[in-house]
Structure formats: C-alpha cells, structure tokens
Amino acid sequence: MKKLFVILAAAMMTAAIASAQDTMATASEKYNAGLEQFNAGDKLAALDSFKEALRISEALGSEGEVLAANCKKAIPGLLLSLAKQCNNEKKFTDAVKYAEEAAKTAESYEDFDTLGAANELLPTLKVSEAYFDADNLLKAKDFAAAAEGYKKVLELDPSHANAALRLVQAYTEAGDIDNAKASLETAKALGKEADANKIIGKAYLKKASAALKAKNFSAALTNAQSASEFIQEGNVYLIAGQAASKMPGKENLAIENFSKYLEVSPKAKNAGPIAYTVGALYQQQKNNAKALEFYKKAESLGYAQAGEMIKALSK
C-alpha cells in the first residue's frame, strides 16, 4: 500500500510539472505573439497579449518571474505609445485614457522613466481633449456649452490663445455680448486682440444692418457706433451715416460717418453718390463751400449728376 501511495504521489507531481510546463508555454506564446503584433503595428492586440502573458506568468510564481518581468517592461511603454498614437489621430479621449493607464502601470512596476514621460504628456493631452470637445460644441452651435468648454481649456492652460479667441466667439454667437467683451481682455493679453475685436464688431454690424433694414434707425445707429469701437470697416460708417441721415437733428453725425466711409472705402462703387449726399447735407446747412467740395469729389468719382450742383453753386 505504501508503495502505491509513492507511485500516486510521483504521478501527481509529474502531472503538475507537465501542467506548469504547458502553462509556461502558453504564457511564452502570448508574449511572443505580443512582440509580433507590436512589430506589425497592431499595438492594441500586442497590449492584450502582453497583459495575458503577465497574468499567466504571475500565476506560476517563481517559475514565471522572468517572463513576468519582461511583460512589465513592455506594457507601460506600449500604453504610452498608444497614447501618443491616439493624440496624433486626434482621438484625445483615448489618448488621455492610455496616458493615465501608462502612468499608473509604470508607477506600479517602478518604471520611472515611463512614469515621468506619461506625467509630462498628460497635461497637454487633457488640454487637447478639452479644446477638441469645445470646438465640436461650437460647430454644433451649442454656444453656451462651447463657452464653458473653452473656459475649461483656459483653466488647464491659461496661455491657450486660440481658446481665448474662441471663447469670445462662443459668447458672441450666443448673444452674450457682455461676457464676450469681458473675455476680450484675455484674448488681447494673448495676442488675439485684432481677431477678437473683429468678432464682436461683426456681431454689432450684423445687428445694425438688420435694424436699418427694419427702418429702426436709432437701433441701427447705436449698433453701428458700437461696431466702430471694434472695427473700422466701410460698412460700419455707411450704415451709421444712412441711419443718422434719416433722423432729425443728426445731420452732422451723418456727414461725419459718410466722410469716414469715403476715407475707408475711397474706391467703393457708391463712393460718388455718397460724396454727393454729403454735399447735399452741407448745402442744407448752408455751408456752400463744403457742399461744393463734396459735389466736386462726387463728380471726380464719376457721379455726373453732381455737375449741375457745381454749376449752381459756382455762380
């Protein structure tokens, strides 16, 4: 009987050794598959293979220590490589996920080089993720949410000039001019003053144009004047002049804005008629010298009708 027990014990030990050898072979196969997949450019499949090889080799205890150590050398760097690849592909959410996993895994495996690289990369990835999300909200015309997104970007990176500019745009598109103006200071500080001014100025100009079309001359003039604080474009002064010319007692304001229009847009197709209008406004004020000056300007710009007025005032 004792001999039988010895035989059974030996058989069990042999079976255990054989099973361990099979398991080790499986772990090695997984590890080698990971190497091949990585070399073929399939990093996700390689990661899965290395993780599986690690799980199996760790279960083997001391027998799998070497293979487990090799897996631990490979996995953090592979995760970091995936983070960089996703960043290049503009898959920023995945990039952040892999970089965070790389940092956590590297710390656990005491891979301090990879840990440092992952921690260095993470802030940039988080900024890119937030900016990408905010841009998508802006494209979807969810302006209020986009504004919150750009604010988040600036919290992560206060030097992000494009986010500062887009914040002005998001607020402007949302009709929140007050917050757009408040955000303008940040854009200015980051070198985006001209672009930010243009965004706000265009918004006021759009309102001015709509008001003029609706014959709401007071609103047209007010919005055109607000636009002129941010942009100096011909249409700003043209609308302001047209609105003022329709309002009692605003003749001087009409002259001022039409004159600025001619300065800014001297080659405009309507420059001749506008110069003639300025001449007529001066004539209404009995300032014949200035009226004659602008009638002559109108004639020089090809507005033939001014000729009759020049003759009349030259007598």
VOLUMPA-703327 format. One line per 10 residues: number of its first residue (from 1); their letters; for each residue x, z negated, y negated of C-alpha. Coordinates in nm, 3 decimals. Each point is the difference from the previous one (the first is absolute). Example, Ala and Ser with C-alpha at 12.3 -4.5 7.8 and 13.67 -1.06 7.14 Angstrom:
% residues 2
1) as) 1.230 -0.780 0.450; 0.137 0.066 -0.344
This chain:
% residues 315
1) mkklfvilaa) 0.000 0.000 0.000; 0.281 -0.090 -0.238; 0.158 0.337 0.069; -0.330 0.169 -0.089; -0.012 -0.175 -0.337; 0.354 0.114 -0.078; -0.090 0.356 0.088; -0.313 -0.014 -0.218; 0.190 -0.150 -0.293; 0.265 0.269 0.027
11) ammtaaiasa) -0.268 0.267 0.010; -0.167 -0.143 -0.309; 0.331 -0.013 -0.187; 0.074 0.357 0.097; -0.346 0.107 -0.122; 0.049 -0.187 -0.327; 0.337 0.162 -0.056; -0.148 0.340 0.077; -0.291 -0.066 -0.240; 0.238 -0.111 -0.275
21) qdtmatasek) 0.211 0.307 0.055; -0.310 0.220 -0.025; -0.105 -0.179 -0.319; 0.345 0.039 -0.150; -0.007 0.367 0.088; -0.333 0.036 -0.178; 0.135 -0.175 -0.307; 0.306 0.226 0.000; -0.219 0.306 0.034; -0.206 -0.111 -0.298
31) ynagleqfna) 0.312 -0.061 -0.206; 0.150 0.339 0.090; -0.333 0.168 -0.075; 0.009 -0.164 -0.342; 0.344 0.144 -0.067; -0.114 0.347 0.101; -0.316 -0.025 -0.211; 0.197 -0.116 -0.301; 0.248 0.287 0.035; -0.296 0.238 0.026
41) gdklaaldsf) -0.140 -0.136 -0.325; -0.298 -0.185 0.150; 0.065 -0.337 -0.158; -0.340 -0.150 0.076; 0.031 0.074 0.370; 0.357 -0.133 -0.005; -0.118 -0.322 -0.162; -0.264 -0.051 0.268; 0.256 0.064 0.273; 0.256 -0.244 -0.145
51) kealriseal) -0.267 -0.268 -0.042; -0.112 0.043 0.359; 0.359 -0.007 0.126; 0.053 -0.322 -0.196; -0.312 -0.161 0.142; 0.103 0.080 0.356; 0.366 -0.095 -0.040; -0.083 -0.333 -0.164; -0.223 -0.086 0.294; 0.300 0.046 0.230
61) gsegevlaan) 0.191 -0.283 -0.164; 0.377 0.010 0.021; -0.002 0.320 0.201; -0.161 0.191 -0.288; 0.198 -0.160 -0.284; 0.225 0.298 -0.071; -0.283 0.249 -0.005; -0.214 -0.233 -0.212; 0.286 -0.032 -0.249; 0.028 0.379 -0.022
71) ckkaipglll) -0.373 0.027 -0.067; 0.025 -0.260 -0.274; 0.277 0.200 -0.163; -0.212 0.315 0.005; -0.346 -0.120 -0.104; 0.054 -0.134 -0.357; 0.196 0.306 -0.110; -0.259 0.228 0.157; -0.279 -0.177 -0.188; 0.193 0.039 -0.324
81) slakqcnnek) 0.056 0.367 0.074; -0.375 0.044 0.053; -0.065 -0.171 -0.334; 0.231 0.245 -0.178; -0.154 0.296 0.180; -0.353 -0.105 -0.098; 0.117 -0.049 -0.358; 0.134 0.357 -0.007; -0.332 0.121 0.142; -0.192 -0.196 -0.267
91) kftdavkyae) -0.162 -0.219 0.266; 0.069 -0.307 -0.207; -0.230 -0.245 0.180; 0.171 0.076 0.330; 0.339 -0.017 -0.171; -0.072 -0.352 -0.124; -0.127 -0.103 0.343; 0.313 0.119 0.181; 0.235 -0.146 -0.264; -0.170 -0.339 0.026
101) eaaktaesye) 0.021 0.012 0.379; 0.364 0.105 -0.024; 0.079 -0.299 -0.222; -0.185 -0.244 0.225; 0.155 0.138 0.319; 0.349 0.020 -0.150; -0.020 -0.363 -0.108; -0.116 -0.102 0.346; 0.281 0.193 0.168; 0.258 -0.109 -0.261
111) dfdtlgaane) 0.064 0.358 -0.107; 0.086 -0.094 -0.357; 0.113 0.345 -0.111; -0.339 0.150 0.084; -0.175 -0.304 -0.145; 0.179 0.051 -0.332; -0.075 0.372 -0.004; -0.369 -0.054 0.080; -0.041 -0.266 -0.266; 0.171 0.225 -0.253
121) llptlkvsea) -0.230 0.291 0.083; -0.330 -0.190 0.015; -0.060 -0.047 -0.376; 0.042 0.374 -0.062; -0.237 0.082 0.285; -0.264 -0.240 -0.128; 0.018 0.154 -0.347; -0.034 0.349 0.147; -0.296 -0.112 0.212; -0.180 -0.154 -0.298
131) yfdadnllka) 0.069 0.301 -0.225; -0.114 0.246 0.267; -0.325 -0.193 0.052; -0.065 -0.018 -0.375; 0.062 0.375 -0.037; -0.253 0.073 0.274; -0.257 -0.217 -0.178; 0.068 0.187 -0.324; -0.046 0.335 0.176; -0.328 -0.131 0.145
141) kdfaaaaegy) -0.109 -0.089 -0.356; -0.030 -0.367 0.086; 0.163 -0.082 -0.331; -0.061 -0.375 -0.013; 0.151 -0.048 0.346; 0.287 0.233 -0.089; 0.076 -0.213 -0.306; 0.020 -0.309 0.218; 0.230 0.191 0.234; 0.240 0.096 -0.278
151) kkvleldpsh) 0.000 -0.359 -0.125; 0.108 -0.106 0.349; 0.283 0.255 -0.011; 0.119 -0.143 -0.331; -0.014 -0.352 0.141; 0.227 0.114 0.283; 0.222 0.209 -0.229; -0.036 -0.064 -0.375; 0.233 0.295 -0.072; -0.227 0.261 0.167
161) anaalrlvqa) -0.055 0.238 -0.293; -0.236 0.238 0.181; -0.226 -0.288 0.106; -0.014 -0.116 -0.362; -0.103 0.349 -0.111; -0.257 0.038 0.277; -0.145 -0.339 -0.092; -0.070 0.133 -0.350; -0.156 0.308 0.158; -0.217 -0.198 0.242
171) yteagdidna) -0.136 -0.225 -0.275; -0.061 0.301 -0.226; -0.183 0.191 0.271; -0.209 -0.311 0.068; -0.100 -0.004 -0.368; 0.180 -0.329 -0.054; 0.188 0.101 -0.313; 0.078 -0.358 -0.100; 0.193 -0.067 0.321; 0.157 0.345 -0.022
181) kasletakal) 0.136 -0.090 -0.343; 0.119 -0.338 0.127; 0.185 0.174 0.284; 0.155 0.243 -0.244; 0.263 -0.255 -0.101; 0.137 -0.018 0.354; 0.011 0.379 0.022; 0.183 0.016 -0.332; 0.257 -0.256 0.113; 0.067 0.210 0.311
191) gkeadankii) 0.052 0.327 -0.188; -0.347 0.150 0.050; -0.130 -0.036 -0.356; -0.059 0.370 -0.068; -0.182 0.061 0.327; -0.211 -0.315 -0.035; -0.091 0.086 -0.360; -0.108 0.344 0.114; -0.232 -0.145 0.264; -0.178 -0.230 -0.244
201) gkaylkkasa) -0.001 0.258 -0.278; -0.157 0.262 0.226; -0.271 -0.247 0.099; -0.093 -0.058 -0.364; 0.017 0.374 -0.068; -0.241 0.067 0.286; -0.246 -0.251 -0.149; 0.041 0.153 -0.344; -0.071 0.349 0.131; -0.313 -0.115 0.182
211) alkaknfsaa) -0.126 -0.184 -0.308; 0.059 0.305 -0.222; -0.190 0.218 0.245; -0.287 -0.251 -0.012; 0.018 0.008 -0.383; 0.087 -0.367 -0.008; 0.246 0.057 -0.281; 0.079 -0.366 -0.064; 0.099 -0.059 0.364; 0.193 0.327 0.006
221) ltnaqsasef) 0.199 -0.102 -0.306; 0.065 -0.354 0.127; 0.124 0.119 0.341; 0.210 0.278 -0.152; 0.165 -0.252 -0.232; 0.069 -0.227 0.299; 0.148 0.295 0.186; 0.232 0.071 -0.292; 0.159 -0.344 0.049; 0.130 0.119 0.337
231) iqegnvylia) 0.038 0.377 -0.020; 0.057 0.247 -0.281; -0.170 0.309 0.134; -0.181 0.268 -0.194; -0.338 -0.061 0.161; 0.007 -0.364 -0.108; 0.020 0.099 -0.368; -0.236 0.294 0.043; -0.277 -0.216 0.144; 0.060 -0.271 -0.260
241) gqaaskmpgk) -0.018 0.262 -0.277; -0.314 0.160 0.141; -0.174 -0.335 0.037; 0.104 -0.122 -0.346; -0.114 0.325 -0.162; -0.352 -0.067 0.131; -0.010 -0.352 -0.143; -0.091 -0.072 -0.363; 0.286 -0.137 -0.205; 0.264 0.087 0.262
251) enlaienfsk) 0.130 0.316 -0.168; 0.346 -0.143 -0.063; 0.025 -0.109 0.363; -0.104 0.347 0.110; 0.266 0.158 -0.223; 0.264 -0.241 0.128; -0.072 0.072 0.367; -0.041 0.376 -0.039; 0.332 0.006 -0.188; 0.168 -0.190 0.285
261) ylevspkakn) -0.153 0.243 0.245; 0.161 0.290 -0.184; 0.334 -0.181 0.002; -0.017 -0.069 0.373; -0.156 0.335 0.102; 0.113 0.254 -0.262; -0.039 0.295 0.239; -0.341 -0.094 0.137; -0.258 0.282 0.011; -0.230 -0.195 -0.229
271) agpiaytvga) 0.274 -0.098 -0.247; -0.127 0.253 -0.257; -0.363 -0.121 0.002; 0.113 -0.364 -0.010; 0.223 0.069 -0.302; -0.300 0.171 -0.164; -0.214 -0.309 0.072; 0.259 -0.225 -0.164; -0.002 0.230 -0.302; -0.379 -0.023 -0.018
281) lyqqqknnak) 0.012 -0.381 0.021; 0.251 -0.013 -0.285; -0.217 0.238 -0.201; -0.299 -0.231 0.052; 0.212 -0.275 -0.156; 0.079 0.238 -0.288; 0.368 -0.003 0.092; 0.041 0.373 -0.049; 0.380 -0.007 0.018; -0.002 -0.144 0.351
291) alefykkaes) -0.296 0.218 0.094; 0.193 0.311 -0.105; 0.305 -0.120 0.197; -0.198 -0.025 0.321; -0.196 0.322 -0.053; 0.334 0.179 -0.033; 0.117 -0.175 0.315; -0.313 0.118 0.180; 0.060 0.356 -0.117; 0.361 -0.013 0.118
301) lgyaqagemi) -0.131 -0.107 0.340; -0.215 0.311 0.021; -0.331 -0.139 -0.122; -0.109 0.287 -0.224; -0.308 -0.178 -0.136; 0.232 -0.222 -0.205; 0.089 0.295 -0.221; -0.327 -0.014 -0.192; 0.046 -0.370 -0.078; 0.358 0.063 -0.116
311) kalsk) -0.123 0.263 -0.243; -0.274 -0.226 -0.129; 0.234 -0.294 -0.062; 0.273 0.219 -0.146; -0.209 0.129 -0.288
